[in-house]
Amino acid sequence: MLRLGLIGCGKVATMFHLKAIREVEEISLVAVSDIDAERMEEVRRASGAKRGYLNYLEMLEDPEVQGVVVCTPPRLHREMVLNTVEGGKHVLCEKPLARTREGCFEIKRASEERGVVVLPVHNYLFTPALSSARSLIRQGSIGRINLLRMRFENSLGTYRPRTDFRLREPFGIIEDLLPHVLSISQWIVGGVEEIADLRVWRKKYPVPDNASLKFTLKDDIPLEATLSWTKLIPTFRVEVWGEGGRMELDLMRSPHSFKLVSEERETKIRLGGGLREYLDLVRLRHPSFRNQYLHFLKVIKGEAEPVISLEEEAEIVRTIGEVVSILPDKYS
C-alpha cells in the first residue's frame, strides 16, 4: 500500500485527484495540507485522510506518508518538490514541474541522490484512446507523420477554481494549457525545435485567455495548437496527420475511442467505455487520472519507466519559458 499526502486542496485536487486515488486499491490518502484551514478540513473529511496540516513541511515529517501529490499553483512547485524529495518521499506533481529548465534538472539530481521517484502530472498521456492511437502510429498505420494539430478549449468560469492564481500571472493561459499540448507532441513526435508563430488575445479575462501557436518539432514536423479559456463546451481534439491517413481524437470527451481516416475509409475504433464512458463524463471522472496513479505506483515499484522523463519535462518547461518570453510583443 502506497500512503500519500496531498499538498493543496483546491479544485484540481477535489475534482480529479481525490477521485482517482479512491479508485486505486493499492493507494491511500493519509494526510492533506493547505494554508486555508477550512478548505483543508473539508478535504480531509471528504477524503477520509487521518490528519490535516496547515504547514506542508509538518506533513513531510509524518512518518506514515510515503509519497506526496503536489496540487498547488506552479510558482510553488519547485520548492515544494525539492523539500519533499529531501524528506525521502516520492512525488507526483501537477504540471509544470518547475518554471525553468534548470529547476527541473535540480529536481532530477535531488531525486537521484535520494533514490525517490518524481513524476510530473500529464494525465492525458494516460488516456486509453491516445495510448492505442500511438501504438498504431508506431506500427505505421498512417505512414510518416507530417502534421500535428491540437485544440484545447474549456471554460475557466465554469471550472470555478478555488483561487485566482491563473489570473495573477501575465502569461495566463499559456502555463495552464500549453503543457497538455507539449506533453502529447513530445510523446508522439519529440521536442520543440522552434516557435514558428504565436498570437494571444484577451476575450474575457485580464490576462491572455486565448492563444494560437505554431511550432516546429523534431524532423521538421509542424505542430499547430489553439488554446481557449472562454469556450462553453470543453474539448481536447488531437489530430495526427500522416502520409497515408490521419488519427482524430477528442481526449476529453471520448477517452475510449478515436477515428482512423484514410483515402479509402474512415474507421471508428472503440476500446470499450460505452455507458460507463458517458457516466464518467457526467461525473467528471476521466480515466487518465486513475491511469496516471497506476503508472506512478508501477514506476515506484520498478515495473515501468516514466512515460515522460524529467529531461523531457525540462524541455517542455524550456519551450513554455520561450513562449512566455516573447508574449509582450504578441498581444492582439
N, C-alpha and C positions, 0 to 999 in steps of 0.2 A: 504494500500500500504506500503510495506517494502522498505525503501530507503537505499541503500547500498553505501558504499565507498570501493574502491579497493586499496590495498597496493601491489605494484609490478606489472609492466606492461610487463612482459616477455612472453615467448612462451606459458606456460600453461594457462595464463590468456587470451591471444588473440586467441589461438586455441580452447579452450574448455569453459572457464568460461563465457566469454562475449556472446558467442552463447547461452549458457544455460539461462543466465539472460534474454536475449531478448525473450525467449520462455515462460517465466512465467509472466502472466499478472499482478499478484499482487506484483511483484518486479521491482524496477527501480534502475538504477545506476546513482547516482547524483554527485559523485566525484571520482577522481582517484589520485594516488600518486606514484611517482617513483623518484629515485635520478637522473635519466637521463632525462633532460628537453625535449629533442627531442622525446624520446620514450613516455614520459608522455603525451606530447601534441598530438602526433599521436594517442594514445589510447583514449584520451579524445574526440578528434574529431570523431573518428570512432565509439565510443560507444554512443555519444550524451550526455555525462556527462556535467553538468553545470560548474564544477570547477576542476582545477588540482592543485596539490601541490607537491613541491619538498621535503618537510618535512612531513612525515606522521603524526607527532604529531600535526601539524597545522590542518590537516584534521580531527583528532579526536575531535577538538574543534568546528567543523562545526555542528551547531545545527540541520541541516536537515538530517545528517547521523545518521541512527538508528542502522545499523549493518555494519560490516566490513568483507571483504573477504581478507585473507592473502595469497598471492601468491609469497612469497619471498623465498630465499634459507633457508633450515631448521635451520641453525645456528642462524637465526634471529627470529624464530617463537615464542619461549617462551617469550622474552622481548616484542615483538610487541603485542602478545595476552594479556599479563598482562596489558600493557598500555591501550589497547583497553577496556578491562574489567573494569579497574579503571575509564575509561571515561563513564561507564554505557552503553556500546554498545554491542550488540550480535556479535558473531564471528563465521565465517566458515573459518577454517584454513587448508591449504594444509598439507598433511602428511609429516613427523610425527609432532604431535602437539608440542613436545619438544624433547630434546635429552636425557633426563633422566626420570626415573620413578618419581623421586622427583619433577621434573619440571611439570609433568602432574598433580600431586596432588596439587602443588602450584596453578596452574591454576584452578583446581577444587574448591579449597577453596575460591579463589578470586571470581569466578563466582557465587558461592552460596551466598557469602556475598553481592554481588552487585545485585543479582537477575537477571542475564543475562544468555543466552544460549551460550555455546561454543561447537562446533562440529568439529571434525577432518574430512577432506575430505577423504573418502574411497569410491570413486564413483562406483567401480564395484559391491559393495553390492546392488546397486540400479538398476542393470541390470535385465530386466524382466525375462530372462531365469533363472537366478540364484534364484530369488525370488520364481519362480514356482517350480524349482527343489528342493529347500529347503523344501517347503511345502509338496511335495510328499515324500521326505525322512522322514520327521517327521510323516507322515501317515504310514510309514513302507513299502513303495513300494520296497525298496531294502534290507530290513532287517537291522540287526545290522551293522553299519559301521565298516569296518576293515582296510581301507586304503584311504588316500587322496593323489592324485598326481597332481602336477601343473607344468606348463611350461609357463613362461612369456618371450617372445622374441620380441625384436624390434631393430631398427637401430638408434642409437644416432646420427649418421651422417645425416641420412635423416630427423630426427626430427629438427635438426638445432636450438638448443637453443640460446637465445639471449646472454647469458653469459656462462662461462665455470666453474661455481661453482662446478659442479659434478666432474670435473677433478682435483679440488684442494684438495679434501679430500682423504685420503689414503684408505678409505673403499669403494670408488667408487660406484659400482652398488648396494651394499647391502642396503644402506639407500634409494636409489631411487626406487628399485623394490620390495624388500622384504616386505615392508608394505602392498602391494597389496595381497601377498600370505597369510600373517599372519592375515589380517583382515577377509579374507574368511574362513580360518581354524578356527578362533575364533568364527565366526558367525555360522558355521555348526557344529563344534565339541566342541571347547573350547580352552583354552590357551595351550601354550607350556610348557611341564614339563621338557624336556631335549633336548639338542642338541646332536644328535646321530652321525652326521658326517658332515664335511664341507670341501669343496675344492673350491678354487678360482684360476683364472688364468687371465693373460693379453694377449689378442689377437691383439688388435689394439690401445688401449689407455694406458697411463702411470699408470693407476690405475686398480684395478680389474674390468674387463668388462664382465666376465662370472663367474658363480658360480653354484655349485651343493651342495645341503643341504639336510640333513635328520633330522627330529625332532620326538620326542615322544610327543603326545598330551594327553589330558585327556583320561582316561580309556585305556591307553597304545596303542592308535591308532597311527600308523605311518603316517608321512607326508613326502613325497618326493617332492623336488622342484628343478627346474633348471631355471636359470636366464641368459639372454644374452642381451648385447647392440649391438651385431655385426651380427645380422641376417637381411637379406634383407626384408623378409616378416614378418610383425608383427603378433603375435598371443598370446592369453592368454587361454591356454587349462586347463580345470579343470576336473578331473575325481574323482568321489566319488564311491568307491567300497564297496559293502555290501555283506552279506552272501547270498542274493537272487538276486543279479544283480548289475548293476552299472549305474551311470549317466555320460554322456560325454557332455561337454560344451566347446564352444570357445567364451568366453565373449567379446572378441574384435571384432571378425568377424561375429559372429552370435548371437547378443544380444537378439533376439526374438525366438530362437529355441534351442533345445537340444535333445539328444538321451537317451532313457531309454532302457537298454540292459539286457536281462535275458537269461537263458539257452534256453528258448523256442523261443524267438523272439527279434527283435530289432525294437523299435518304435520311429519314429521321431515326436517330439511334437513341434508344431508350435503355436506361440502366436501372430499371425499377422505379421506385418513387410512387407514382400513381396517386392514390388518395392520400397517402402519407405525405407526399411532396406538397400537395395542396394544403393539408393541415399544418405542416411545418411552416409554410409560407405565411399562413394566417397567424400562427403563434410566434412568428419571428424567430424560428428555430432553424438556423441554417446548418446543414451537415458539416460544413467546412470547419466550424469551431470545434466540434467534437473530434473530428479527424485530426485537427491540429494538436489537441491534447493527447490523443493516442500516439501521435508522432513524437511529441515531447517525451512521453514515457518510454517509447522504444529507443530513442537516442540516449536517454539516461541509462537504460539497461544495456546499451551497446549492441542493440539489434538493428539499428538503422543509422545511416549517415544523414546529417541535416539536409533538408531539401534546399534551403538557402544557407550557404556558409556565411561566416562573419566577414570573410573577404568580399563576398558578393554583396552583402548588406552594405559594406563600406563603399562599394561602387555605386549602389543605389543612392546612398546618402550624398556622395560626391555630386551626382547628377542633380539631385534636388538643390544642393547648395549652389551649383552653377546657374540653375534656373532662377533661384531667388536673387542671385547677384545681379542679374540683368533686368529684373522686374521693374524698377523705377522708370525705365525708358519704354515700357511696353503697355502702359495703360491706354485704353481707348474710350 
